């Protein structure tokens, strides 16, 4: 078991950019029966920790791809008693401009 708190900020260069986060692996197991309360990956739709939460994810369920409403996403992992291998994800930044 281990404790971990890490945060990643992903931001496009232009205001019209959109960030798409695609999880490829999820293994955040917890010793408690609580669903994503103590051990989780959380995605926030915005540029800081005050941004609205898209969701908290845990166990081995790989979440669907998440695309930001603006040009930023925040990804954070918080574990208190997890024993899983963590998560793996890729991100893509694309232009949200009109054609």
C-alpha positions, 0 to 999 in steps of 0.5 A: 500500500502507498500514499500518493498525491500528484496533479497534472495540468494539460493546456492547449496553446490557444483558447479554442483548443480542446484537450481529449484524455483517453485512459488505456489502463486503470488499476487503482484498488482500495482496501475499503469498500468505498467507491472512489472516496479515498483512492481515485483519479479525478479529472477536472474540466478547467485550468486549476483545482477549482474547476468542475469535476468530470468524475472520479475513477477507480478500480479497474474500470477504464473510463470513456474518453474525456474532452474539455469544454475549454482548453484545459484539463486537470488530472489528479491522483489521490491514494491513501491505501491503494495497492493497484498499479495506477493508471495510464492515459494519453492526451491529444490537443486539437483545435476547436476552431470553426472550419 
